[in-house]
């Protein structure tokens, strides 16, 4: 049994941080907030600052800062916090999001220059972060776990979700996917150094997810596929990731995707090739499942960042899923039984 590659220090940091957040006197917000910086909008950053939602001036040296808020909007059909049409510099940090199952904690729409960091998603919020036609943003050091759909959603309708960085996040127990690329062309984004485990899909790259970099992630215990690439996605570079105990490590149905950087590939826990010259690179390629016929030409013999800690669970989450599945099964049996009784 391979060692689960989850950073012990990261897990402890998140546990301590969340414990501190839950015990501190966070300001609770029970209504959705939309900051719209489109010219002429009344709910712009100045309005948000006057409402006490943020500090700062929106510059590089003094960004707007939204911090230490607890959004509890799970009964409202919208995102907890939406930022639209913004070019100002801003940070959202140290906050917790308990949102509706169909929506996100933070949505960035047609927005640049944002940093989303050190935040937590309450279980069964739709996703922690939803990038939609948003570019040049950083999503870093968040706990994006137990989402009803996703941890982080990278979405685009017109090829405008570009140059975002998603790094060093803890992404676990999401029902659909840890990270999903969805919609129109999402290009030149970097997903790196995330701990992605116990999701149905670790990373799902939907239609037209092109020329993105997937590097240095730990993808563990995906019940379906660790990394899935859709048929019309191409040019993605995937290397130095570690795949452990997934049902299927990877599936590539796209074309011209690169599973190494020309020197180093990925670590696959089921790779059984040799390393005759002991350079840490397997002597034979690793074949990727899928119609693309892709190969990792330089498979790694060991994970570049191994650790010794098993991935922590989410208290009550697995029990909830068991009860949910059991309830669905019981309802199904009742429906079938009633149908049989109703037949002439």
N, C-alpha and C positions, 0 to 999 in steps of 0.2 A: 504493500500500500504506500503510495507516494506521500510525501509530507505536503500538507496544504500550504500554499504560499500566501499567507495573509500576514500583513505586518502587525506584529504584536503591539508595537509602540503606537501605530495608527489606531488600532482597536481601543487601546487604553485611553488614548487622547480623545477619541470620540465619546467613549463612555463617560469620562470625567467631564467633558464639555457639556454633554447633554444633561448630566446630572446637575451641573451648575446652572444650566439654563432653566431646567424645570423647577429648581428651588429659588431662583432669583426672582425679583419683582419685575418680570417682563411686562411691558405694556401690552394689553390684549386688544386686538383689533377684531371686531365681529362683523365688519363689512368689507366688501372687496374694494380695493383701491386701484384706480387706473390713472397713471401719470401720462398725459399725452402732450408731448412738447411740439406738436405740429403748430406752425405759426397761426395765431388767432385762437388757439385752444385756451379755455379758461382753467383747465385742470393741468397746468404745466408744472415745471419744477418750482417755480416761484410760489404757486398755489400750494404745492406739497410742503414746501418749507414753512409757509405761513400756517399750515395745519399742524405743524410739529412732527411731520413724518420723517423729515430728514434735516441734516445740517450740511454746511459747505456751500460752495459757489459753482461747482460743476467744472472746475478747471483741472488740469493734470496735477497741479500741486495741492489743490484743495477741492477734491471731488465731492459731489453730493454723497452723503452717507446715510443709509437706512439701516438701523441696527437695533438689536435687542427688542424685537417685536414678536408677539405670538399671534399669528393669524389663525383665527378659529372661525372658518367660513364654510364648514363642511356641508351645510344645508343650502348654500347659495350656488346657483348654476353659473359660475364664472371662476376665473383664476383669483387666487388670494391677492396677488400683486401683479399688475400688468404695467409695463413701461413701453410706450409706443412712440415712434417717430422721434427718437432722441439721439442727439449727437454729443450731448454733454458727457463728461466723465463722472461715473458714479460707482458706488460699492453697496452691495446688499450683503450684510454679514450678521452672524451671531443671532439669527432669528429662527423661529420654528413655524412650520406651515402645516395646518390641519385643514385641508381643502376638500372640495367636492371630488368624488371618484372619477368624474369625467373631465376634470380640469387640473391645472398645475398650481404649484405653490407660487412660482415666478414665471411669467411669460414675458419674453422680450420680442417685440414685433417691430420690424424696420428700425432696429436700434443698434447702436455701436457703442464701444468704449465702456462697457459694463464689466464689473467683476462681481461674481456671485461666490461667496466663500464662507466657510464655517457655519453653514446652515443645516437644519434637520427637517426631514419630511415625516410627518405623522403618518402611521400606517393607513393605507387605503385612500390616500390622496392620489389623484390620477398620475402625477409625476412631480418631481421636485422642480425641475427646470424645463421649460418649453421654449426652444429657440425657433422663431418663425420669421423667415426673411431677415435674419439678424446676423451681423458680421462683426468680426474683430472684438469678440467678447471672451472673457475668461471664466470658466466654471471650475473652481478649484477647492479641494479640501472640504467637500460637503459630505453629509451622510444622506445619500439618495436611496433609501431602502424601504421595502414593503409597499411599493407603489401598486395601486390597483391595476395600472397598465405598465408604466415605465419608471425607471429611475430618472433618466434624462432623455428628452425627445429633441432630436435635431430635424427640423421640418422646413420645407421650402416649397413655394408654389411657383417661383419664377427664377430659380437658380441664384437666389440672393443670400443664401445662408452659407457664408464663406469665412475662412480664416479664423474660426473660433477655436479655442483650446479648452479641452475637457481633460483635466489631469488631477491625479492624487485624490480621487473621490472613493468613498466606500459605497458600493452599489450592490445591495443584496436583497434576495427574497422578493423581487418584483415579479408580478404574475405574468406579464407578457414578455418584456425584455429589460435587461439592465440598461442598455443604451440602444435606442432605435434611430436610424436615419430613415425619414419618411418623406414622401411627396416628391416634388420636382427637384431639379439638380442641386445637390448639396456638395460643394467642392472645397478642397484645400483646407479642410478642418483637420485638427490633430487631436487624437484620443490617446492619452499616454499615462502610464503609471497608475492606473486605477485598479482597485481590488474589486472584481466582479464575480460574485459567486452566489450559488443557490437561486438563480433566476431560471425561468423557462428557457429563454434564449439569452446568452450573455450579451452579444452585440448583434443586432440585426441591421443589415444594410439593405434598405429597400430600393425601389426604382431610382435610377440615376444618381446614386451616391458615387461620385467620381473623384478620383485623384485625392483621396483622403489618406492620412497617415495613421495607422493603428500600431502603436509601439509600446513595449514595456508593460503591458497589462497582465494581470493574473486573472485568468478566466477559469473558474472552478465550479464543478458540480452543476452544470447547466442540465436541466432535466430533458431538454430537447437537443439543442445545438449550441456549442460555445460561440462560434462566429459564423453567421450565415450571410452570404452575398447573393443578392437577387440577380435575375437573368440579364438585366440591362444596366448593371453597374460595372464600371471599368476603371482601370488605372490606379487602383488603391494599392498602397504599399504597406505590408503587414510583416513586422519583424520584431524579434526579441520579446515576444509575448510568451507566456507560460500557460499551457493547457493541461489541466489536471482533472481527471475523473468526470469528464462530461459524457453524456450519453453518446453524442457524436461531437468530436472536437471542432470540426469545421466542415462547411459545405460551400463550395464555390460554383454557382451557376452563372456567373458573369463572364467577362472576357478581358484578357490582358491585365489581370490583377497579379501583383507581385508578392509572393509569400516569403521573400527575403530581400535584403537591400543590396544583393550582389556579393556580400561578404558573410553576413550572419542572417540566419533564419529565426525560427521559433523553437521552443522546447515543447515536445509532445511526449506525454507520459507513456504512450503506447508504442513509441518508436523503438524498434529493436535492432537497428543497424549498428555497425561497429565503428570504431574510431582508431584505425591502425596507427596513425601517427600522433595520437594523443593531443591534437590541437583543439579539442572541444567541439569539433564539427563532425557530424556523421559522414561516413564515406559514401552513402547512397542517399538519394533524395527521399523525401517523405511525400507520399501521394495524398492529395487533398480530395476528399469526397466531393462529387458533383459533376455536372456535365461539362464544365470548363476544362477538365483534365489537368488542373493546376498541380504544381509541385513546389515544395519547399526544398530548394537545391542545397541549402546549407543548414540542415536541422541541427539544433544545439543539443549537446549531450547532457546538459544540466541547465536548470533554470538560472538565469543570471542573478536573480535576487531571491534565493531560497530563504525560508524562515522555518520556525519550529512550532508556530501556534496554529491550532485548528481554527477554522472560521467560526466566530461566535454566532449564536442564533439570536432571534428577536423574541423576547419573552411573550408567550401566548400566541405568536404568529402561526407557528406550525399547527398548534392545537386548533386555532380558528379555521385553518384550511381543511383540517380533517373533519371538523364539524360541518363546514360548508359543503364539502363533498358528500358527507353522509346525509345531510339534509336534502341535497339535490337528488341523491339516489333514492331516498325514501319518497320524495315527491314524484319521481319518475315511476316508481313501483305503483303508487296510488293511482296515477294517471292511466297506466297500462291496465291496472285492475278494473278501473271504472269503465274503460273503453270496452273491455271484454264483457262486462256486465251489461253494457248498453246495447250489445249486438243482438239482433233478433234471433 
